[in-house]
């Protein structure tokens, strides 16, 4: 038990990278607000200059049972590890590129907010637009958006709102470089159309204030620039050949479960997928951020009869993110899931200066408003959460994922001083 069933041999791999990047981003921005009796206006303009000088030199060498991969078989289909290969040594995942990228981006926005409600109800409409121009791809973008908010005169403080808009994300340096390391300066902005319906309720429980917020959203995603995550490295396809959608529900309640201390709990449901435009057989596949369920809880409490001591507890649960073998074949991309992410953190704090602790006037820390010393234990239950996978290839070109784990249990000591 615990022994390998078959030993295919031993091997090694080498990931080589000699990259260089020098980047500078300079921007100037001016914003303004005009407040009237029933109308509030917001405006702003921005200029941004981007400069990137980069060189990429990356490759991977795989060794299996004494010879490198890929390795061509002989005429009979047999791979002899002791034979001298007729072809020169081949590397995998070769990325080479060198270029200088300069771009100028001009942005401006204007927004108006109208207060339309009566004295008993609150009704407000916010509408505006944002304009972008990036001289790299010579694309002009106009993004209108609007939101309507209504607060009825009910016994409890309810507020309902609906917002929609057209949003665009001009490409940045990383999004311009494809898998071969070359720059595609024709990459366009990724765009989306948002529809968000939300409701919130301010209520009182146990004599203390609470706030509940729920949102339902759907987003139409267009001109997507697909990407893959290899370990902690993000590689873009550097094109706009995909479209997709994102839909979900977010719910959160926060308030003083314990008098004087803020705590909260949240639940999120999400489904986001994309489809490559030129490959109809692929269908929709999950994006790398497609985490279907996320639950989080943060709770604080004082130690009984000792208000200068407090404890906080954090619980997080998230279903696994998609992943797949490193291949450009989108049919098999992100076809597996990480194990669920689970984490428990706990911390204990001591008030050194604050509401219940006073310092003498000659104490050098007397002028601080609050001073807290906190000892935290991260990943209290020592759960091995997977962050990524390394893919190992054997002689028969089979790939095996080997997990990389996040940090195990860890102690953290911090001192927070507030003026």
C-alpha positions as a LaTeX table, in Angstrom:
\begin{tabular}{lrrr}
\hline
Residue & $x$ (\AA) & $y$ (\AA) & $z$ (\AA) \\
\hline
Unk1 & 0.00 & 0.00 & 0.00 \\
Unk2 & 1.37 & 3.40 & $-0.94$ \\
Unk3 & 3.82 & 1.92 & $-3.47$ \\
Unk4 & 3.70 & 2.69 & $-7.21$ \\
Unk5 & 1.99 & 0.07 & $-9.35$ \\
Unk6 & 4.33 & 0.56 & $-12.32$ \\
Unk7 & 7.66 & 2.36 & $-12.49$ \\
Unk8 & 7.89 & 4.00 & $-15.92$ \\
Unk9 & 11.38 & 5.31 & $-15.27$ \\
Unk10 & 12.93 & 8.47 & $-13.94$ \\
Unk11 & 13.23 & 11.81 & $-15.62$ \\
Unk12 & 13.58 & 15.53 & $-15.12$ \\
Unk13 & 12.49 & 18.78 & $-16.68$ \\
Unk14 & 14.03 & 22.22 & $-16.93$ \\
Unk15 & 12.04 & 25.42 & $-17.29$ \\
Unk16 & 14.32 & 28.12 & $-18.64$ \\
Unk17 & 13.50 & 31.84 & $-18.68$ \\
Unk18 & 15.75 & 34.81 & $-19.35$ \\
Unk19 & 13.28 & 37.65 & $-19.64$ \\
Unk20 & 13.74 & 41.40 & $-19.49$ \\
Unk21 & 11.12 & 44.09 & $-18.96$ \\
Unk22 & 11.40 & 47.83 & $-18.48$ \\
Unk23 & 8.05 & 49.57 & $-18.18$ \\
Unk24 & 6.90 & 53.08 & $-17.40$ \\
Unk25 & 3.32 & 54.28 & $-17.02$ \\
Unk26 & 2.70 & 58.01 & $-16.59$ \\
Unk27 & $-0.77$ & 59.52 & $-16.22$ \\
Unk28 & $-2.37$ & 62.88 & $-15.47$ \\
Unk29 & $-5.96$ & 63.19 & $-14.29$ \\
Unk30 & $-8.38$ & 66.00 & $-13.47$ \\
Unk31 & $-11.77$ & 65.44 & $-11.85$ \\
Unk32 & $-14.56$ & 67.80 & $-10.87$ \\
Unk33 & $-17.97$ & 67.87 & $-9.21$ \\
Unk34 & $-20.80$ & 70.40 & $-9.53$ \\
Unk35 & $-23.48$ & 70.07 & $-6.84$ \\
Unk36 & $-26.92$ & 71.58 & $-7.38$ \\
Unk37 & $-30.22$ & 71.33 & $-5.54$ \\
Unk38 & $-31.58$ & 68.43 & $-7.60$ \\
Unk39 & $-28.70$ & 67.78 & $-9.97$ \\
Unk40 & $-25.15$ & 66.60 & $-9.30$ \\
Unk41 & $-22.59$ & 66.50 & $-12.15$ \\
Unk42 & $-19.30$ & 64.60 & $-12.25$ \\
Unk43 & $-16.64$ & 64.90 & $-14.91$ \\
Unk44 & $-13.04$ & 63.96 & $-15.47$ \\
Unk45 & $-10.29$ & 63.68 & $-18.08$ \\
Unk46 & $-7.12$ & 61.60 & $-18.10$ \\
Unk47 & $-4.04$ & 61.19 & $-20.24$ \\
Unk48 & $-1.85$ & 58.08 & $-19.88$ \\
Unk49 & 1.50 & 57.36 & $-21.53$ \\
Unk50 & 2.73 & 53.74 & $-21.63$ \\
Unk51 & 6.24 & 52.57 & $-22.52$ \\
Unk52 & 7.44 & 48.94 & $-22.40$ \\
Unk53 & 10.77 & 47.51 & $-23.54$ \\
Unk54 & 10.83 & 43.72 & $-23.26$ \\
Unk55 & 12.74 & 40.59 & $-24.29$ \\
Unk56 & 11.45 & 37.03 & $-23.89$ \\
Unk57 & 13.61 & 33.90 & $-24.04$ \\
Unk58 & 11.81 & 30.89 & $-22.58$ \\
Unk59 & 11.88 & 27.15 & $-23.28$ \\
Unk60 & 11.28 & 23.84 & $-21.59$ \\
Unk61 & 13.42 & 20.70 & $-21.73$ \\
Unk62 & 11.85 & 17.37 & $-20.77$ \\
Unk63 & 13.95 & 14.31 & $-19.99$ \\
Unk64 & 12.39 & 10.87 & $-19.59$ \\
Unk65 & 14.29 & 7.63 & $-18.96$ \\
Unk66 & 17.53 & 8.93 & $-20.37$ \\
Unk67 & 16.50 & 10.88 & $-23.45$ \\
Unk68 & 14.77 & 14.12 & $-24.22$ \\
Unk69 & 11.22 & 14.69 & $-25.38$ \\
Unk70 & 9.89 & 15.03 & $-27.98$ \\
Unk71 & 11.73 & 11.95 & $-29.35$ \\
Unk72 & 10.92 & 10.47 & $-32.76$ \\
Unk73 & 10.48 & 6.65 & $-33.00$ \\
Unk74 & 12.26 & 4.56 & $-35.64$ \\
Unk75 & 10.63 & 3.11 & $-38.73$ \\
Unk76 & 9.16 & 0.23 & $-36.69$ \\
Unk77 & 7.60 & 2.57 & $-34.19$ \\
Unk78 & 10.07 & 1.65 & $-31.44$ \\
Unk79 & 11.79 & 4.29 & $-29.37$ \\
Unk80 & 15.34 & 3.24 & $-28.46$ \\
Unk81 & 16.59 & 5.38 & $-25.59$ \\
Unk82 & 20.22 & 4.41 & $-26.35$ \\
Unk83 & 20.12 & 5.32 & $-30.03$ \\
Unk84 & 21.51 & 8.61 & $-31.22$ \\
Unk85 & 18.71 & 10.82 & $-32.54$ \\
Unk86 & 18.94 & 11.86 & $-36.16$ \\
Unk87 & 17.22 & 15.14 & $-35.50$ \\
Unk88 & 18.70 & 18.01 & $-33.47$ \\
Unk89 & 17.65 & 18.53 & $-29.87$ \\
Unk90 & 14.15 & 19.97 & $-29.67$ \\
Unk91 & 12.79 & 22.20 & $-26.94$ \\
Unk92 & 9.16 & 22.57 & $-25.96$ \\
Unk93 & 7.09 & 25.67 & $-25.23$ \\
Unk94 & 9.63 & 27.93 & $-26.92$ \\
Unk95 & 8.79 & 31.63 & $-26.53$ \\
Unk96 & 11.05 & 34.24 & $-28.04$ \\
Unk97 & 10.20 & 37.87 & $-28.61$ \\
Unk98 & 11.66 & 41.35 & $-28.46$ \\
Unk99 & 9.98 & 44.69 & $-29.00$ \\
Unk100 & 9.30 & 48.19 & $-27.70$ \\
Unk101 & 5.67 & 49.16 & $-27.13$ \\
Unk102 & 4.53 & 52.75 & $-26.75$ \\
Unk103 & 0.92 & 53.85 & $-26.39$ \\
Unk104 & $-1.06$ & 56.96 & $-25.55$ \\
Unk105 & $-4.51$ & 56.64 & $-24.02$ \\
Unk106 & $-7.00$ & 59.52 & $-23.71$ \\
Unk107 & $-10.00$ & 59.12 & $-21.42$ \\
Unk108 & $-12.90$ & 61.35 & $-20.44$ \\
Unk109 & $-16.17$ & 60.84 & $-18.61$ \\
Unk110 & $-19.28$ & 62.81 & $-17.72$ \\
Unk111 & $-22.05$ & 61.78 & $-15.34$ \\
Unk112 & $-25.23$ & 63.35 & $-14.01$ \\
Unk113 & $-27.37$ & 62.39 & $-11.04$ \\
Unk114 & $-30.97$ & 63.55 & $-10.75$ \\
Unk115 & $-32.91$ & 63.43 & $-7.46$ \\
Unk116 & $-36.48$ & 62.81 & $-8.62$ \\
Unk117 & $-38.25$ & 61.57 & $-5.49$ \\
Unk118 & $-40.73$ & 63.30 & $-3.24$ \\
Unk119 & $-40.33$ & 64.00 & 0.44 \\
Unk120 & $-41.68$ & 60.53 & 1.36 \\
Unk121 & $-39.71$ & 58.50 & $-1.18$ \\
Unk122 & $-36.27$ & 58.72 & $-2.74$ \\
Unk123 & $-35.86$ & 58.23 & $-6.48$ \\
Unk124 & $-32.60$ & 58.97 & $-8.25$ \\
Unk125 & $-31.34$ & 58.48 & $-11.80$ \\
Unk126 & $-27.68$ & 58.45 & $-12.71$ \\
Unk127 & $-26.55$ & 58.49 & $-16.33$ \\
Unk128 & $-23.33$ & 59.21 & $-18.10$ \\
Unk129 & $-20.72$ & 58.04 & $-20.56$ \\
Unk130 & $-17.01$ & 57.32 & $-20.72$ \\
Unk131 & $-14.90$ & 57.80 & $-23.84$ \\
Unk132 & $-11.52$ & 56.14 & $-24.55$ \\
Unk133 & $-9.03$ & 56.42 & $-27.37$ \\
Unk134 & $-5.88$ & 54.29 & $-27.58$ \\
Unk135 & $-3.53$ & 55.22 & $-30.40$ \\
Unk136 & $-1.92$ & 51.77 & $-30.42$ \\
Unk137 & $-4.93$ & 50.05 & $-32.01$ \\
Unk138 & $-6.59$ & 53.35 & $-33.09$ \\
Unk139 & $-9.85$ & 52.35 & $-31.43$ \\
Unk140 & $-12.34$ & 54.92 & $-30.16$ \\
Unk141 & $-14.71$ & 53.61 & $-27.48$ \\
Unk142 & $-17.86$ & 55.20 & $-26.12$ \\
Unk143 & $-19.38$ & 53.52 & $-23.08$ \\
Unk144 & $-22.78$ & 54.80 & $-21.93$ \\
Unk145 & $-24.23$ & 53.63 & $-18.63$ \\
Unk146 & $-27.17$ & 54.37 & $-16.34$ \\
Unk147 & $-28.63$ & 53.33 & $-13.01$ \\
Unk148 & $-32.00$ & 53.89 & $-11.32$ \\
Unk149 & $-32.39$ & 53.73 & $-7.55$ \\
Unk150 & $-35.64$ & 53.75 & $-5.56$ \\
Unk151 & $-36.15$ & 53.85 & $-1.79$ \\
Unk152 & $-39.81$ & 53.53 & $-0.76$ \\
Unk153 & $-41.18$ & 54.95 & 2.45 \\
Unk154 & $-41.55$ & 51.61 & 4.20 \\
Unk155 & $-41.16$ & 50.68 & 7.82 \\
Unk156 & $-37.77$ & 49.07 & 7.14 \\
Unk157 & $-35.06$ & 50.76 & 5.09 \\
Unk158 & $-35.30$ & 49.05 & 1.69 \\
Unk159 & $-33.55$ & 50.30 & $-1.44$ \\
Unk160 & $-33.88$ & 48.82 & $-4.93$ \\
Unk161 & $-31.76$ & 49.63 & $-7.95$ \\
Unk162 & $-31.19$ & 48.60 & $-11.53$ \\
Unk163 & $-28.13$ & 49.46 & $-13.54$ \\
Unk164 & $-26.94$ & 48.74 & $-17.05$ \\
Unk165 & $-24.10$ & 49.90 & $-19.19$ \\
Unk166 & $-21.51$ & 49.22 & $-21.83$ \\
Unk167 & $-18.04$ & 48.69 & $-20.46$ \\
Unk168 & $-14.71$ & 48.39 & $-22.26$ \\
Unk169 & $-11.21$ & 47.38 & $-21.20$ \\
Unk170 & $-8.45$ & 48.59 & $-23.54$ \\
Unk171 & $-5.55$ & 46.11 & $-23.79$ \\
Unk172 & $-2.53$ & 46.54 & $-21.54$ \\
Unk173 & 1.02 & 45.28 & $-22.09$ \\
Unk174 & 0.51 & 41.62 & $-21.13$ \\
Unk175 & $-2.62$ & 41.26 & $-23.26$ \\
Unk176 & $-0.72$ & 42.23 & $-26.43$ \\
Unk177 & 1.81 & 39.36 & $-26.33$ \\
Unk178 & 0.74 & 36.00 & $-27.75$ \\
Unk179 & 1.99 & 32.49 & $-27.05$ \\
Unk180 & 4.89 & 32.93 & $-29.47$ \\
Unk181 & 6.16 & 36.02 & $-27.66$ \\
Unk182 & 5.36 & 38.40 & $-30.50$ \\
Unk183 & 3.30 & 41.59 & $-30.15$ \\
Unk184 & $-0.08$ & 41.92 & $-31.82$ \\
Unk185 & $-0.83$ & 45.65 & $-31.74$ \\
Unk186 & $-4.24$ & 45.04 & $-33.35$ \\
Unk187 & $-5.74$ & 43.60 & $-30.15$ \\
Unk188 & $-9.00$ & 45.41 & $-29.46$ \\
Unk189 & $-10.65$ & 46.25 & $-26.17$ \\
Unk190 & $-12.66$ & 43.56 & $-24.44$ \\
Unk191 & $-16.24$ & 44.73 & $-23.93$ \\
Unk192 & $-19.26$ & 43.74 & $-21.88$ \\
Unk193 & $-22.87$ & 44.79 & $-21.40$ \\
Unk194 & $-23.95$ & 44.67 & $-17.75$ \\
Unk195 & $-27.42$ & 44.14 & $-16.29$ \\
Unk196 & $-27.50$ & 44.35 & $-12.48$ \\
Unk197 & $-30.57$ & 44.20 & $-10.24$ \\
Unk198 & $-29.94$ & 44.75 & $-6.54$ \\
Unk199 & $-31.80$ & 45.24 & $-3.30$ \\
Unk200 & $-30.61$ & 46.19 & 0.14 \\
Unk201 & $-32.24$ & 46.35 & 3.54 \\
Unk202 & $-31.09$ & 48.24 & 6.62 \\
Unk203 & $-32.70$ & 46.60 & 9.63 \\
Unk204 & $-32.29$ & 46.23 & 13.37 \\
Unk205 & $-31.83$ & 42.93 & 15.21 \\
Unk206 & $-31.05$ & 42.43 & 18.90 \\
Unk207 & $-31.12$ & 46.20 & 19.18 \\
Unk208 & $-28.19$ & 46.61 & 16.76 \\
Unk209 & $-27.99$ & 47.81 & 13.11 \\
Unk210 & $-27.55$ & 45.37 & 10.22 \\
Unk211 & $-27.23$ & 45.71 & 6.47 \\
Unk212 & $-28.28$ & 43.10 & 3.89 \\
Unk213 & $-27.38$ & 43.34 & 0.20 \\
Unk214 & $-28.34$ & 41.02 & $-2.67$ \\
Unk215 & $-27.40$ & 41.39 & $-6.35$ \\
Unk216 & $-28.35$ & 39.43 & $-9.45$ \\
Unk217 & $-26.33$ & 40.12 & $-12.59$ \\
Unk218 & $-25.85$ & 39.02 & $-16.16$ \\
Unk219 & $-23.02$ & 40.21 & $-18.41$ \\
Unk220 & $-22.69$ & 39.77 & $-22.16$ \\
Unk221 & $-18.96$ & 39.46 & $-22.91$ \\
Unk222 & $-17.68$ & 40.32 & $-26.39$ \\
Unk223 & $-14.29$ & 40.55 & $-28.13$ \\
Unk224 & $-12.73$ & 38.42 & $-25.40$ \\
Unk225 & $-8.99$ & 37.87 & $-25.34$ \\
Unk226 & $-8.71$ & 34.27 & $-24.00$ \\
Unk227 & $-5.88$ & 33.37 & $-21.67$ \\
Unk228 & $-4.45$ & 30.39 & $-19.85$ \\
Unk229 & $-2.89$ & 30.12 & $-16.40$ \\
Unk230 & 0.26 & 28.00 & $-16.27$ \\
Unk231 & 1.29 & 27.73 & $-12.62$ \\
Unk232 & 1.28 & 31.44 & $-11.70$ \\
Unk233 & 1.93 & 32.69 & $-15.24$ \\
Unk234 & $-0.84$ & 34.16 & $-17.38$ \\
Unk235 & $-0.52$ & 33.76 & $-21.16$ \\
Unk236 & $-2.92$ & 35.55 & $-23.49$ \\
Unk237 & $-3.89$ & 34.43 & $-26.98$ \\
Unk238 & $-3.49$ & 38.11 & $-28.02$ \\
Unk239 & $-6.59$ & 38.15 & $-30.17$ \\
Unk240 & $-10.29$ & 38.83 & $-29.76$ \\
Unk241 & $-11.67$ & 35.56 & $-31.09$ \\
Unk242 & $-14.05$ & 34.63 & $-28.26$ \\
Unk243 & $-17.32$ & 35.71 & $-26.73$ \\
Unk244 & $-19.08$ & 34.61 & $-23.57$ \\
Unk245 & $-21.20$ & 35.51 & $-20.59$ \\
Unk246 & $-21.15$ & 35.78 & $-16.81$ \\
Unk247 & $-24.16$ & 35.29 & $-14.53$ \\
Unk248 & $-24.41$ & 35.13 & $-10.79$ \\
Unk249 & $-25.87$ & 36.10 & $-7.44$ \\
Unk250 & $-24.07$ & 37.85 & $-4.56$ \\
Unk251 & $-25.54$ & 38.08 & $-1.05$ \\
Unk252 & $-23.98$ & 39.63 & 2.03 \\
Unk253 & $-25.13$ & 40.55 & 5.52 \\
Unk254 & $-22.99$ & 42.60 & 7.88 \\
Unk255 & $-23.51$ & 44.25 & 11.21 \\
Unk256 & $-22.76$ & 44.12 & 14.89 \\
Unk257 & $-23.48$ & 40.53 & 15.84 \\
Unk258 & $-21.54$ & 41.49 & 18.97 \\
Unk259 & $-22.05$ & 45.10 & 20.18 \\
Unk260 & $-19.22$ & 47.32 & 18.98 \\
Unk261 & $-17.67$ & 44.82 & 16.54 \\
Unk262 & $-18.45$ & 44.43 & 12.83 \\
Unk263 & $-18.95$ & 40.92 & 11.42 \\
Unk264 & $-20.24$ & 39.65 & 8.10 \\
Unk265 & $-21.23$ & 36.61 & 6.05 \\
Unk266 & $-21.49$ & 36.25 & 2.27 \\
Unk267 & $-22.56$ & 33.72 & $-0.36$ \\
Unk268 & $-21.78$ & 34.03 & $-4.09$ \\
Unk269 & $-22.87$ & 31.94 & $-7.06$ \\
Unk270 & $-21.14$ & 32.41 & $-10.42$ \\
Unk271 & $-21.08$ & 30.86 & $-13.86$ \\
Unk272 & $-18.89$ & 32.37 & $-16.56$ \\
Unk273 & $-18.07$ & 30.70 & $-19.88$ \\
Unk274 & $-16.62$ & 31.58 & $-23.26$ \\
Unk275 & $-16.73$ & 30.22 & $-26.80$ \\
Unk276 & $-14.01$ & 30.45 & $-29.44$ \\
Unk277 & $-15.61$ & 32.04 & $-32.48$ \\
Unk278 & $-13.80$ & 30.01 & $-35.17$ \\
Unk279 & $-14.17$ & 26.57 & $-33.57$ \\
Unk280 & $-17.86$ & 25.68 & $-33.50$ \\
Unk281 & $-17.25$ & 22.14 & $-32.28$ \\
Unk282 & $-15.77$ & 23.38 & $-29.01$ \\
Unk283 & $-18.95$ & 24.82 & $-27.51$ \\
Unk284 & $-18.81$ & 26.88 & $-24.36$ \\
Unk285 & $-15.96$ & 26.20 & $-21.97$ \\
Unk286 & $-15.44$ & 27.68 & $-18.47$ \\
Unk287 & $-13.17$ & 30.68 & $-18.10$ \\
Unk288 & $-10.29$ & 30.46 & $-15.59$ \\
Unk289 & $-12.35$ & 32.48 & $-13.05$ \\
Unk290 & $-15.42$ & 30.20 & $-13.15$ \\
Unk291 & $-15.81$ & 29.54 & $-9.41$ \\
Unk292 & $-19.38$ & 28.31 & $-8.97$ \\
Unk293 & $-19.77$ & 28.75 & $-5.18$ \\
Unk294 & $-17.98$ & 30.89 & $-2.62$ \\
Unk295 & $-18.94$ & 31.15 & 1.06 \\
Unk296 & $-17.17$ & 33.44 & 3.53 \\
Unk297 & $-17.70$ & 34.28 & 7.19 \\
Unk298 & $-15.92$ & 36.78 & 9.40 \\
Unk299 & $-16.87$ & 36.95 & 13.07 \\
Unk300 & $-15.50$ & 39.03 & 15.96 \\
Unk301 & $-16.13$ & 38.85 & 19.69 \\
Unk302 & $-14.74$ & 40.19 & 22.95 \\
Unk303 & $-13.48$ & 37.88 & 25.66 \\
Unk304 & $-16.09$ & 37.77 & 28.45 \\
Unk305 & $-15.50$ & 40.48 & 31.07 \\
Unk306 & $-12.28$ & 41.53 & 29.29 \\
Unk307 & $-13.14$ & 44.22 & 26.69 \\
Unk308 & $-9.47$ & 44.86 & 25.90 \\
Unk309 & $-9.16$ & 41.38 & 24.41 \\
Unk310 & $-10.96$ & 40.28 & 21.27 \\
Unk311 & $-10.99$ & 37.31 & 18.91 \\
Unk312 & $-11.76$ & 37.05 & 15.20 \\
Unk313 & $-12.54$ & 33.95 & 13.16 \\
Unk314 & $-12.52$ & 33.69 & 9.36 \\
Unk315 & $-13.99$ & 30.80 & 7.36 \\
Unk316 & $-13.72$ & 30.48 & 3.56 \\
Unk317 & $-15.04$ & 27.79 & 1.23 \\
Unk318 & $-14.85$ & 27.95 & $-2.55$ \\
Unk319 & $-15.47$ & 25.32 & $-5.19$ \\
Unk320 & $-12.56$ & 24.47 & $-7.45$ \\
Unk321 & $-11.44$ & 26.61 & $-10.36$ \\
Unk322 & $-11.08$ & 25.01 & $-13.82$ \\
Unk323 & $-7.74$ & 23.87 & $-15.19$ \\
Unk324 & $-6.43$ & 21.63 & $-17.94$ \\
Unk325 & $-3.32$ & 20.40 & $-19.75$ \\
Unk326 & $-1.07$ & 23.00 & $-21.40$ \\
Unk327 & $-2.41$ & 22.78 & $-24.94$ \\
Unk328 & $-3.72$ & 25.16 & $-27.55$ \\
Unk329 & $-6.53$ & 22.74 & $-28.35$ \\
Unk330 & $-9.49$ & 24.54 & $-26.80$ \\
Unk331 & $-11.55$ & 21.35 & $-26.86$ \\
Unk332 & $-9.60$ & 20.09 & $-23.81$ \\
Unk333 & $-8.80$ & 23.40 & $-22.17$ \\
Unk334 & $-9.95$ & 23.78 & $-18.55$ \\
Unk335 & $-11.68$ & 20.39 & $-18.57$ \\
Unk336 & $-10.80$ & 19.58 & $-14.91$ \\
Unk337 & $-11.39$ & 21.26 & $-11.56$ \\
Unk338 & $-9.15$ & 22.06 & $-8.60$ \\
Unk339 & $-10.18$ & 20.56 & $-5.27$ \\
Unk340 & $-12.36$ & 22.89 & $-3.22$ \\
Unk341 & $-10.56$ & 25.72 & $-1.41$ \\
Unk342 & $-11.06$ & 25.55 & 2.38 \\
Unk343 & $-9.42$ & 27.75 & 4.97 \\
Unk344 & $-9.88$ & 28.72 & 8.62 \\
Unk345 & $-8.02$ & 31.64 & 10.22 \\
Unk346 & $-8.15$ & 32.75 & 13.84 \\
Unk347 & $-6.65$ & 35.72 & 15.64 \\
Unk348 & $-6.42$ & 37.24 & 19.11 \\
Unk349 & $-5.93$ & 40.95 & 19.77 \\
Unk350 & $-4.97$ & 43.01 & 22.80 \\
Unk351 & $-5.76$ & 46.71 & 23.16 \\
Unk352 & $-2.67$ & 48.63 & 24.27 \\
Unk353 & $-4.24$ & 52.07 & 23.84 \\
Unk354 & $-7.86$ & 52.88 & 23.17 \\
Unk355 & $-11.29$ & 53.23 & 24.70 \\
Unk356 & $-10.58$ & 50.98 & 27.69 \\
Unk357 & $-6.82$ & 51.53 & 28.04 \\
Unk358 & $-5.25$ & 54.88 & 28.83 \\
Unk359 & $-1.58$ & 55.83 & 28.79 \\
Unk360 & 0.18 & 58.35 & 30.96 \\
Unk361 & 0.85 & 61.80 & 29.40 \\
Unk362 & 4.61 & 61.23 & 29.45 \\
Unk363 & 4.28 & 57.95 & 27.53 \\
Unk364 & 5.74 & 58.37 & 23.99 \\
Unk365 & 2.69 & 56.55 & 22.54 \\
Unk366 & 0.16 & 58.78 & 24.35 \\
Unk367 & $-0.80$ & 60.72 & 21.20 \\
Unk368 & $-1.94$ & 57.63 & 19.31 \\
Unk369 & $-5.70$ & 57.13 & 19.14 \\
Unk370 & $-5.61$ & 53.31 & 19.25 \\
Unk371 & $-2.89$ & 50.66 & 19.48 \\
Unk372 & $-3.67$ & 46.96 & 18.98 \\
Unk373 & $-1.34$ & 43.96 & 19.09 \\
Unk374 & $-2.65$ & 40.94 & 17.14 \\
Unk375 & $-1.48$ & 37.34 & 16.86 \\
Unk376 & $-3.02$ & 35.43 & 13.95 \\
Unk377 & $-2.92$ & 31.79 & 12.91 \\
Unk378 & $-3.45$ & 31.39 & 9.16 \\
Unk379 & $-4.72$ & 28.05 & 7.83 \\
Unk380 & $-5.45$ & 26.82 & 11.33 \\
Unk381 & $-6.51$ & 23.32 & 10.20 \\
Unk382 & $-3.39$ & 22.81 & 8.03 \\
Unk383 & $-5.46$ & 22.18 & 4.87 \\
Unk384 & $-3.45$ & 21.51 & 1.70 \\
Unk385 & $-5.07$ & 23.85 & $-0.81$ \\
Unk386 & $-3.96$ & 23.45 & $-4.42$ \\
Unk387 & $-2.83$ & 26.63 & $-6.19$ \\
Unk388 & $-1.65$ & 25.12 & $-9.51$ \\
Unk389 & $-0.40$ & 21.99 & $-11.27$ \\
Unk390 & 2.88 & 21.09 & $-12.94$ \\
Unk391 & 2.31 & 18.85 & $-15.96$ \\
Unk392 & 4.81 & 16.00 & $-16.35$ \\
Unk393 & 5.18 & 14.22 & $-19.72$ \\
Unk394 & 6.42 & 10.63 & $-20.02$ \\
Unk395 & 7.93 & 8.75 & $-22.98$ \\
Unk396 & 4.53 & 7.83 & $-24.40$ \\
Unk397 & 3.53 & 11.51 & $-24.40$ \\
Unk398 & 1.11 & 11.07 & $-21.51$ \\
Unk399 & 0.73 & 14.02 & $-19.18$ \\
Unk400 & 0.34 & 13.82 & $-15.41$ \\
Unk401 & $-0.64$ & 16.78 & $-13.20$ \\
Unk402 & 1.41 & 17.26 & $-10.03$ \\
Unk403 & $-0.18$ & 19.71 & $-7.54$ \\
Unk404 & 1.48 & 22.75 & $-6.01$ \\
Unk405 & 0.12 & 23.61 & $-2.57$ \\
Unk406 & $-0.38$ & 26.92 & $-0.82$ \\
Unk407 & 1.36 & 27.84 & 2.44 \\
Unk408 & 0.50 & 25.53 & 5.39 \\
Unk409 & $-0.23$ & 26.79 & 8.89 \\
Unk410 & 1.50 & 30.10 & 9.56 \\
Unk411 & 1.78 & 32.55 & 12.46 \\
Unk412 & 1.52 & 36.30 & 11.96 \\
Unk413 & 2.19 & 39.02 & 14.55 \\
Unk414 & 1.21 & 42.59 & 13.76 \\
Unk415 & 1.00 & 45.94 & 15.54 \\
Unk416 & $-1.65$ & 48.43 & 14.37 \\
Unk417 & $-1.26$ & 52.06 & 15.52 \\
Unk418 & $-3.83$ & 54.70 & 14.56 \\
Unk419 & $-3.38$ & 58.43 & 14.92 \\
\hline
\end{tabular}
